[in-house]
Structures are given as C-alpha cells and as structure tokens.
C-alpha cells in the first residue's frame, strides 16, 4: 500500500488501447485526482523501477494516462522494441556519479529508474517505488529479442543471468526495507496485462 492506496490504482485499461474501457479509465483517473492532492502535500517522487524489460515503460504510460506527469526527456526514441517510447530521463544514469541536482524536478512526477541505480538515491526526499515484477523467462526472452534487433551477441547465458537477477532483486528489496524515506510496492506485470479489470473494483 502506498499513501493509503493499493497498487490497484495503477491499473488502467490501456494495456489494450486507451479509448477502450472508458469506465475503467475514468475510475483510475478519479483515484489519481485524490492521490495527486496527497502527493502535492508530500512532494513524493514516484519511482518506476524493475529489471530491464520488466514492464517499466508500460507502467510509465499508465501513470501518465492516469494524470501523473512523467519526468522524461525522450532522448531515447521509440523503436520496434518499445513502440510507445521508453520514458527515460538521461540524467538518471548519472546517479552513481553523484548527479542528483535534478531530483527537485522529479517531485510530484514519475521517473523511471532501473533497480541497479536505486541505491544511489539520496536521503532528503520521499520516494514511492513501484517495483515491476515479470516472469524471468519473459524478461530474458525480451532482452534476447532486443539484442537481435541491435545485432549484438549476449555476453552471458540465460541461466547465469537469471540467477544474478534474482539475487539482485532480493538485495534491492532488502535494502529498500531499511530505508525510512522509501516505500515500495511490487507490481505483477503479468497480472496487470492479463486481467486489469479484475483489480479495478477493489479501488
């Protein structure tokens, strides 16, 4: 639960296409209107995180559709792997170098930060992290397709990479649980895509 609302507030029918399921979309927008008021008082930074190819771009699209503005520069253009865009903000990649001057701009917005960079977020801000979880075999398959499109060769076999990813996620969640300025909510990508309408009535 984040700020008194469960993860269901993030489920929008645009897993199919926006414009379909208008009643569901309006329900989510009504909840976001209330959430925005609370967020404005607290100046939360909403972080969408996960492994590469775990559904973070989809979640950013959903948050934007629900009325939460994204912090993104769109320098990385949409392509066949992400036709609706990556929703990235390039300065996020400089967190390990200490570039945090952009964080005030992220308050009241959603920003995409992969799990490998979360530990570089400084204290002094209130973060609400939406942690995307997706079946590991799907993540690896999606990454392989992307490498093929880029004519690149994998540097590590899937079994080893899956093991590294699983251990990494355990470490990241353990770390977040010790941070007083961070609250996080796991979001099941597969459930989100399969049946978003089943979660909406519980809002």
GINOR-V795460 format. One record per residue. N is the residue number from 1. SS is DSSP state (hx for helix, st for strand, lp for the rest). Layout:
n->{N N}
ss->{SS SS}
This chain:
n->{1 2 3 4 5 6 7 8 9 10 11 12 13 14 15 16 17 18 19 20 21 22 23 24 25 26 27 28 29 30 31 32 33 34 35 36 37 38 39 40 41 42 43 44 45 46 47 48 49 50 51 52 53 54 55 56 57 58 59 60 61 62 63 64 65 66 67 68 69 70 71 72 73 74 75 76 77 78 79 80 81 82 83 84 85 86 87 88 89 90 91 92 93 94 95 96 97 98 99 100 101 102 103 104 105 106 107 108 109 110 111 112 113 114 115 116 117 118 119 120 121 122 123 124 125 126 127 128 129 130 131 132 133 134 135 136 137 138 139 140 141 142 143 144 145 146 147 148 149 150 151 152 153 154 155 156 157 158 159 160 161 162 163 164 165 166 167 168 169 170 171 172 173 174 175 176 177 178 179 180 181 182 183 184 185 186 187 188 189 190 191 192 193 194 195 196 197 198 199 200 201 202 203}
ss->{lp st lp lp st lp hx hx hx hx lp lp hx hx hx lp lp lp lp lp lp hx hx hx hx hx hx hx hx hx hx hx hx hx hx hx hx hx hx hx hx hx lp lp st st st st st lp lp lp lp lp lp hx hx hx hx hx hx hx hx hx hx lp lp lp lp st lp lp lp lp lp lp lp lp lp lp lp lp lp lp lp lp lp lp lp hx hx hx hx hx hx hx hx lp lp lp lp lp hx hx hx hx lp lp lp st st st lp lp hx hx hx hx hx hx lp lp lp lp lp lp st st st st st st st lp lp hx hx hx hx hx hx hx hx hx hx hx hx hx hx lp lp lp lp lp lp lp lp hx hx hx hx hx hx hx hx hx hx hx hx hx hx hx hx hx hx hx hx lp lp lp lp st st st st st st st hx hx hx hx hx hx lp lp hx hx hx hx lp lp lp}
